[in-house]
Amino acid sequence: MEKNFSLQIDEVFYQYGIFVKGRVHSGRIKLGDRLKVVAQNVEMENLCASLKRYVQQEKVSVNEAIEGDYVCIGLLQGSKLQIKKGMTLIAP
């Protein structure tokens, strides 16, 4: 049985959109997947607009990432003020 996707956000940055970095804690993520950014009293719907995996210090565009991969995810909506380091990204 496959686990649901989750990733704790290590870094948030803005570069023509909002991007988050972190290691996939469980499950898998695919380009276009629906996501939720969650914290104590916050829950925001989102969408995986771009997905890059780090391979030997290089970012490589991929269609899917699995548990253990360190990734950079471009989110469809949000801002650095709303999405912060330490929040969790999950599949709803």
N, C-alpha and C positions, 0 to 999 in steps of 0.2 A: 504494500500500500504506500503510495507516494505521499510525502508530507507537503503541506501547503507552503508556498513561498514566503520567506521572511528575510529581511536584511536590516541590520542596524546601521543607520547613516553615520559615516565617519567624517564626511566633509560635504559641504554645500557650496556651490559657486554658481555665478551667473555669467554666461557668455553667449549672448543671443538666445537666451532661454535659461531655465533653471535645471541644474544638474546636481546629482547626488552620487557619492562614491561609498562603497562598502563591500564587505564580503558576504556572499549569499550564505545565509545561515542554514536554510533548509529549502527543499523543493527546487523548482526551476522557474525561470521567467523567460517569456518570449516577447519579441517586439510586438507592440500593439496590445499587450495584456492590460486589463483593468487593474488598478492598484489602489491602496489606501495608505495614506501617511497617518500614523497614529502616535499619540503621546498621552499624557495623563488626561487632559480634558479636551483634546483636539482629535478630530478625525476628518480627513480631507480625501475625497475621491480624486483619482488621478489616472493617467494613462502613460504607459511606457512608449515614448515617442522616438527614442533612440537608445541603442544598447551597445556598449563597447566593453570588451574584456581585456584585462591587462595580461600580456604574454611577454615575459622577459623585459619588463619596463616599457613595452610598447603597447599603445591602445589599438585594438583590432575590432572593427565593426563586426558584430555577430547577430544572428537572428534569435539565439537562445543562450542562456547561461544556466549552470547548474550549481548545486551545493558545493561550496568551497572556492568558487570562482570569485576573484576580485573584479568588480565591475563599476562602470560609470553609466548611470541611467539618466537620460534626458526626459524630464517630465513635461507634460503638456501644459500644466498650469501651476501657479504658485509663485512665491517670491522668497528671497532670503530672509525676509522678516517673518514669514509664516512657517517655513521649513527649516529646522535647525539640526545641528549635530546631536546625535543621541536619540532622535526620533526613530521609529521603526516603520519600514515599508513592508506591507503585506499584500497578499492576494485576497480579495474579499470572498 
